[in-house]
Amino acid sequence: MSHTKRSLALFAGCSERGGFFALPGAAHAFQGLAMGSSYSVKIATRGLADATLAAAESTVAAALADVVGRMSHYDPASEVSRLNRHPVGEPFAVAPETLQVFAAAQAVRSASGGAFDVALGLPVDEWGFGPSEKPRRVLSAAERQALQRLQRGGELALDARAGTLTRRAPVLANL
C-alpha cells in the first residue's frame, strides 16, 4: 500500500529589504490571491530550475484553492457554505481535512473558555463581514443582545467517527 503525504510549510518574518535575498541568483518569488487576501512566497536557493519554481507555484495555488473549496464561507459551493445551508439538527458529512480544522477549532474554543468560536458566522455577517454582503455598520445594543441569545456556545457538534458536523442551532460556521 502506498501512502502519499503532502506538506506545506509556511514561514513569516520581517527583515531589512534585500537582507534575506542578498545572494545573487538566490531569490525566487511568486504571489497570488486567496480568501480575500494575498500571499507571497519567496524561495532562497541558487540554481532553482524554472520548472521547479513553476511546480512550487502550482502546488501552493492548488493547496490554497483546496482550502477555499472546503472552508470559504464566501464560496457557495464550499463545504462550510453547504454546512451553513444544511438543515439544523441533521449531520453533514465533510472531508477529513475539514473535520480536522473543525476539531482544532473546537479545541481552541474549549481552551479559550468559548472566547474563540467558529460558529459565530451569523454575528460576523450581521456586522457586514460575511457572505451576504450586508453593509458594514455598528449594531445597536438590542441587535447585539438578540444575536447573543441566538449564539449559544458549542452549537456545532463534531462526530469524528462518522465524519460529520451538525449544527444544533441556527448558527453559521465561519473559518
C-alpha positions in Angstrom: 0.0 0.0 0.0 1.4 3.4 -1.0 0.7 6.5 1.1 1.3 10.0 -0.3 1.8 12.8 2.2 1.5 16.4 1.1 3.2 19.1 3.2 3.1 22.8 3.0 5.5 24.8 5.2 4.7 28.5 5.8 7.1 30.9 7.3 6.6 34.6 8.0 9.2 37.2 9.0 10.5 40.7 8.8 13.9 41.9 7.8 15.6 44.8 6.1 14.8 45.0 2.4 17.3 43.0 0.5 18.9 41.4 3.6 17.5 37.9 3.2 18.0 37.7 -0.6 21.3 39.3 -0.8 22.9 36.4 -2.6 22.9 36.9 -6.3 20.7 34.4 -8.1 19.2 33.1 -4.9 15.9 35.0 -4.8 12.8 33.4 -6.4 9.3 34.6 -5.7 5.7 34.4 -6.7 2.5 35.7 -5.2 -1.3 35.3 -5.6 -4.7 35.9 -4.1 -6.7 33.6 -1.9 -9.6 34.0 0.5 -9.8 37.8 0.2 -6.1 38.3 0.9 -2.8 37.9 -0.8 0.2 35.6 -0.3 3.8 35.9 -1.3 6.3 33.0 -1.5 10.0 33.6 -1.6 12.5 30.8 -2.1 16.1 31.4 -1.3 18.3 28.9 -3.2 20.7 29.1 -6.1 20.1 27.3 -9.3 16.4 26.7 -9.0 15.1 25.5 -12.3 12.2 27.4 -13.9 10.2 24.1 -14.0 10.7 23.6 -10.2 9.6 27.2 -9.5 6.5 26.7 -11.7 5.8 23.4 -9.9 6.1 25.1 -6.5 3.8 27.9 -7.6 1.2 25.4 -8.9 1.4 23.4 -5.7 0.8 26.4 -3.5 -2.0 27.7 -5.6 -3.7 24.2 -5.7 -3.3 23.8 -1.9 -4.9 27.2 -1.3 -7.7 26.6 -3.8 -8.4 23.4 -1.9 -8.7 25.3 1.3 -11.1 27.8 -0.3 -13.1 25.0 -1.8 -13.6 23.5 1.6 -13.6 26.3 4.0 -14.6 29.6 2.5 -17.9 31.0 3.7 -18.0 33.3 0.6 -17.9 30.4 -1.9 -21.4 29.0 -2.0 -20.1 25.6 -3.2 -17.6 25.2 -0.3 -18.2 22.6 2.4 -18.6 25.4 5.0 -21.2 27.2 2.9 -23.1 23.9 2.3 -22.9 23.1 6.0 -24.3 26.6 6.8 -27.3 25.9 4.5 -27.8 22.3 5.7 -30.8 21.8 7.9 -30.2 22.3 11.7 -30.0 19.0 13.5 -29.0 16.9 10.5 -25.4 15.6 10.3 -23.4 16.9 7.4 -20.5 14.8 6.0 -17.2 16.7 5.4 -13.8 15.8 4.2 -11.3 14.6 6.8 -9.2 17.8 6.3 -12.2 19.9 7.1 -13.1 17.8 10.1 -9.5 18.2 11.3 -9.8 22.0 11.1 -13.1 22.0 13.0 -11.6 19.7 15.6 -8.7 22.1 16.1 -11.2 25.0 16.3 -13.2 23.1 19.0 -10.1 22.6 21.0 -9.2 26.3 20.8 -12.8 27.1 21.7 -12.6 24.9 24.8 -9.2 26.2 25.8 -10.3 29.8 25.5 -13.5 29.3 27.5 -15.6 30.0 24.4 -13.9 33.3 23.5 -13.0 31.7 20.1 -15.9 30.1 18.4 -16.0 29.3 14.6 -19.8 29.2 14.9 -20.0 33.0 15.1 -20.8 33.4 11.4 -24.2 35.0 12.0 -22.8 37.9 14.1 -19.9 38.3 11.7 -22.4 38.5 8.8 -24.6 41.0 10.7 -21.6 43.3 11.3 -21.1 43.3 7.5 -18.1 41.0 7.2 -19.9 37.9 5.9 -21.0 36.4 2.6 -24.4 38.2 2.5 -22.5 41.5 1.8 -24.7 43.4 4.2 -23.3 46.9 4.7 -20.8 47.3 7.5 -22.4 49.0 10.4 -22.4 49.2 14.2 -25.2 47.1 15.6 -27.5 48.6 18.2 -27.4 47.2 21.8 -30.8 45.4 21.1 -29.4 43.8 18.0 -26.3 42.6 19.8 -28.3 41.2 22.6 -30.6 39.4 20.2 -27.6 37.8 18.5 -26.1 36.8 21.8 -29.3 35.0 22.7 -29.1 33.1 19.4 -25.4 32.4 19.7 -25.0 29.9 22.4 -21.6 28.3 22.5 -20.9 24.7 21.4 -23.8 24.6 18.9 -21.6 22.9 16.3 -21.2 19.2 17.1 -18.4 17.1 15.6 -18.7 13.4 15.2 -15.2 12.2 14.2 -16.2 8.6 13.8 -19.0 9.4 11.3 -17.0 12.3 9.7 -19.9 14.7 10.2 -20.7 18.2 11.6 -24.1 19.0 13.0 -25.5 22.5 13.6 -27.6 22.1 16.8 -28.9 25.6 16.4 -29.2 28.1 13.6 -25.5 29.1 13.9 -23.2 29.7 10.9 -19.7 28.4 10.7 -17.0 31.0 9.8 -13.4 29.8 9.5 
